[in-house]
Amino acid sequence: TTKDTAAALLQRFAVVLLSFSTKMQSTKLVTERDDLLSKPWLSKDEHECNWHGIKCRNNNFFENTISFIEIPDARLRGSIPNSITQLIPYIATLDVSNNDLTGTLPGSLYHSKRLLDLNLSMNKFSGKIDHVEWRASNLRKLKLADNKFSGTIPESFGSMEYLEELNLFMNSFSGSIPPGLFELPALKLLFLADNDLTGTLSNFGSTDLDTLDVSRNDLSGTFPESLSELTNLHSLNVADNRFSGTIPALLGSLENLNMLELSYNKFTGTIPTELVLLRKLETLRLQFNGISGTLKTEFGRMNKLLDLNFKSNSITGSVPSEMANMRSLQILSLIANYLTGNVPREFASMSNLQVLELDNNYLEGTVPTEVCQLTNDGTLFIFSADCLRKELHCPFTTCCTWCNP
């Protein structure tokens, strides 16, 4: 029909426009990408549905309607046409990640009701995205990471009830995190690291969150009590901010947590014993805070831990021999605290240990020969201690890989 012909011509025009605006047909691109060479764009003998990265479906209105455009890692340059989703109205996935695209976010993307997955990560897009209300209400995944976007995070993101992943990592977003983001019922992955965000964490209303990364911002305050309701959380990273107060015991209720990264903040007080309840925890990093108190003997129960870092705090007392029960541990860093007593002989039984950092403390006595032997055997790649001080003695010169004077 005339209507079908018009739609087909419009679709063909849209992908030709996209090809030229992103300089897809440059000689360098085609000759270095075998997949593009075998299914090149602008082929006169092939329907656009057979071009590289394009997938089509039949719907109730037209046949061979473009639903997917996926062209990552293709050295695309230039920009995306402003009317891309108007010209291709049934597109569900647009992935042009890891290219060299520039310009602002195409205006039609703000309003596309059929768009489910948008990935513009690792390009050079810039400008603000908060000047227009987002009405792409069916988005499942929105990935804008590693670009040059600025301004605030749009409040309208809090209305995307189907959104499962939001990735704004490594941009220049400022202002506070919209409270509505923490209320999204389907949200599982939230990446806001490496921006200029300020303010505090709002109450969490969504309990399906799997990963929360707000590291390397300028956030402050304490954790809301509703954090304890995120029982599906596997990874929590708030490193390199200005969070303060004591480390809340409620973290012990996050039973599925694999990674807890609290380093480079202003936390004070003691390490809550409740963290021992995190039996699935593999990474615990608290370095560069103001943590005090002693090391708990209960830490020995955390037999899934691979990486334990308490560097540069104010922890006192001895190193419990029970910590040797963490048989899976690969990295143990206790640098720059106020630890006293001896290096536990039991550490020699930690067969998976690769890094043991004990320097800049007040340990004394003789380092057990069995622990030194781990270095000689090549099991322990890094062993640092204050072995040049008279209070701590190494039985032979090859015991430590780094001797702090």
N, C-alpha and C positions, 0 to 999 in steps of 0.2 A: 504494500500500500504506500501511498504518498507519505503517510506519517512514519512508517517504518523506514523508508528511504531517507527522509529528513533526519531521523534519529541516528541512522547509520553514518550519514555524512557528518553530522555534528560530532559523533564519537571519533570518527577518523580525523577530523580537524583537531580535536582536543589533544590526541596523542601526538600528532605531527607538531602542534604548537609546543607541547611539553618537550618533545625531542629537540626542537630548535632552541627553546629558552634555556635548556640545561646543557646545550652543546654536546648532546649525546653522540652525534655523528662525527666528532673530531677523529682524525686519523689515529692519533695516539691511543685514544680510548678503544677503538674497534680492534686495532692490531694487538692490543695487550689483553683483551678479554675474549677467550675462546668461545664462551657461552654467548656473548653478544655477536660474535662473528657467525656462529652457526644459526642464530635466530635474530638477525639484525632488525632494528627498527627501520621504518620507511621502505620496507621491502614491497615492491609492486606486485609480486606474485603470491604474497602471503596475507591472509587476513590479520588484522592487528591482534587478534586473540592468540595468534601463534608467535608473536614477537616475544623476545626475551623478557621475562619478569611480569608478563601480563597473563591474567587468567580471567576467563569469561564464564558467565552462567546465562541460562535462559530464565526469564521471569515471566510474569503474567502479561507483560506488555510487549517485550521485544526478545528476540533471540540474540545470542552472542553479545550480551551486555557486559562490559568490563566491570568486574567486581574487585579485582586485586591488581595493584601495581606495586611490585617489589623489586627495586633496583638498588640494593645497598652495595657499597664497596665498588663503585663503578667510575670513580673520578669525575663525577658530574660537576659542572660549573654553571655559573649563571644563577637563575632564580626559577621558582615555580610560578606558573601563571596564576594571577589573582583569582580567576574564575574556575579553577580546576574542578571543584566538586559540582559546580553548576553545569559545566560542559560534560562531566561524567557523573551524572546524578546518582547512579547506583553503586558507586565505589564503596567498598566496605573496608579495604585495607590499602593504605598508602605508606610505603616504606622506602625512603630514599636516604637512609642513615649512612654515616661514614662516607660522605662525599665532600665536595668543596662548594656547596651552595651558599648563596648570600641573599641579602634582602630581608624584608619583614615577613611575618607570617601571612600567607595568602588569606584575604578577607573571607572567601567562601568557606574556609575550614571552620570558622567560628559557628556556622549555622547548619552544617551538614547533619541531617537527621539519620542518614543511613551509614555514616562512617563509624566503624567499630574499633579500628586499630590505626593510630597515626604515629609514625616513627620518623622524626626529623633529627634524631640525635647525631652528634659528631659532624656538624657542619659549621657554618659561620653566619647563621641567621642572627638578626639583631632586632632591637626595638622593643617596645612594650606590647604586652598581650592582655593588659587589663583595661584598655580603653573601650572595649566592646564587650557586651554580655555574651558569654559562651552559651550557645543553645544546641550544641552538638550533644544532645542529651543521651544518646545511645552508646557513646564511647565506652569501650572496655579497657583499652590501653592507650595512654597518652604519654609519649616519650619525646621530650625536648632537650635531653641532656647534652652537655658539652657544646653549648652554643654561646651567643653573646646577648641573650635576652636580658632585659632590665625591667625596672618598675616593680610593682607588687604582684603577688600571686592573686589571680582573680577570685573574688568572693564567689562568683558564679560556679567555680569548680565544685563548690559544696552542694550543688544541685544535681550533679551527675550520679544518679543513684545506681547505675550499673558499672561504674568505674572500678576496675580491679587493680590497675597499676598506674601510678603517676610518678614519672621520673623527670625531675627538673634539675638534676645534679649538674654542678659546674656551670652556672650562669652567674648573673649579677642581680638576682632578685633581692629586693630589700623589703623592709616593713615586717609585719608580724605574719604568722601562719594563720590563714583563715580558720576559725574554729569549726566551720562546716566540714573541713577535710577529715577531721577525726570522728565525724558522725556518719560518714558514707558507709552504707550497710554492706557493700560488696568489696570494699577496698582491702587488698591483701598486701600490696607492695607500695611503700611510700618512700621515695628517695629525694631528699631536699638538701643533700650535702653540698658543700662548697658554694655557698651563696653569701649574702650579707643580711641574713634574716635576724631580726631582733624580737624581743618580747619573751613570752613564756609558752610552755606547752599547755594547751587547753585540755579540758576533760575529754576523755575518750568514750565515745558512744558506740563505736564499732568494735565488735569482739572477734572479727575474722582476720585482723591484721597479722600478717606473717613476718614482715620485715619493716622496721622503722629506722631510717638513717637520716639524722639531722646534723651530722658531724660538720665541723669546720664552718660554723656560723658565729653569731654573736648572741645566742640565746642565753637566758638567765633564769633565775628563780629555782624553785624546787619541783619535784615530780608530783603531778596530781595523783590522788589516791585511786582514781579510776584506772590507773595504769595496771593495777592488780587484776583487772578484769580481762586483760589481753592474754588469755590462757593459751591462745594459738600462736603467740609470738615466738619466732625462732631466732630472730636477730634484732638486737637493740644497740644502736650506735649513736651516742651523743657526744663523742670526743671533740675536744678543741672548741669548747664554748665557755660560758661563765656560769654554769649551774653550780649551786651552792647548797649548804646545809648538809645534813648527814645522809649517807646512802640508805634509802628507805628499806626497812625489813620486808615490805610488801613485794619486793622483787623476788623473794623466795617462793611466791605463789605462781610464778611464770614457769610452770613445770616443763614446758617444751623448749625452753630457751637453750640455744646452742652457742650463741655469742653474745657477751655482755661487754661493751666497750664504753668505759666511763672516763678515760684518760684525759689529761689536759683540761681540767675544770677546777673548781674551787670547793670540792667536797671536803668535809671535815668529819671528825668523830671516828669511831671504830668501824671495822668491817663487820656487818651483821652476820651472826652465825646462821641466819636463815638462808644465806646463799648456799649452804651445804645441801639444802633440799633440791638444788638444781642438778639433778642426777644426769641430765643429758648435756650439761654445759661442757663445751670444748675450749672456749676462749674466754678468759677473764682478765681484763686489762684495767688497772686503776692507776697507772703511773702518772706522775706529776699532778698530785692533788695535795691535800693537807691531812691525809689519813693518819690517825694515831692508834694507840693501843698495841696489842700484841698479835702475833700470828696464832690462829686457832688450831689446836690439835685436830679439830673436826675436819679441817681441810683434807686430811688424808682419806676421807670417804669419797672425795670427788674423783673417782677413778676413770672418768671419761675425759678429764681435762688434758688438753694438748699444750696450751699456752697460758702461763700464769705470770702476769707482770705487775709488780707492786713498786716499781722503780720510783725514786725521788718522792718519798713521803716522809712521815715521822714515826714509823713503826719501831717499837722497842721490844726488848726481851730477846729470848733465844729463838733459834730456828728449830721448830719441833721435829723430832725424828719421825713422827707419824706422817709427815709430808712425803716421805719415801714410799708410802702406800699408793701414791698417785702413779701407778705403773705405766699409764699411757703418756705421761707428761714428756714433752719434747723441749719446751722452753720454760725455764724458771729464772726470772730476773728480780732480784731483791736489792739492786744497786741503790746507794745513797739513802740509807735509812739509819737507824740507831741500834742495829742488832748487835747483840753480845753473845758470849758463849762460844761453843765449838761448832765446827762444821760436822754435821751428823754423819757417822760412819755408814748409816743405813742408805745414804744416797748412792752408794756403790751398787745397790740392787736395782737401780732405775735404768733398766737396759735400753729404754727408748730415749733417754735424755740426750739432747744434742747441744743445748746451751744452758750453762749454769753461771749466772752472774751474781757475785756476792761482794764485789768491791765497794769501797767507800762506806764501810760499816765499822764496827768495833769488835769483830770476831777475834778469837785468840786461840792459843794452843797450836797443835800440829794438825795440818790437813791429813786425814786418814790416807794411808798408802793406797787402799782399795779405791778411793775416789780418784786419786791421781792416776791410777792405772787406766781409768776410763779414757783419759786424754791420750795416754801412750798407745792404747789399743785402737784409737781412731774413732771410738764411739762418741766421745764428747768432743765436739768440734771447737767449742768456745768454753773456757773455764777461767773466769776472772775473779781475783781475790786481792786482798791487801797483803800480798806475800812478801813485800819488801819492808814491812813494818816489823819491829821486833816482837810484837805481841802475837803475830801469826807466822807460823813456820811451815814451809813446804819441804817434804822429805827429799825431793830432788828437783833439779832446775827445770825439768820438762813437765812439771806437774801442771802449772798454769799456762794458758796461752796468753794471758795478759796479767801482769803483776802491777797493781797500783802502788805507787811509792807512798 
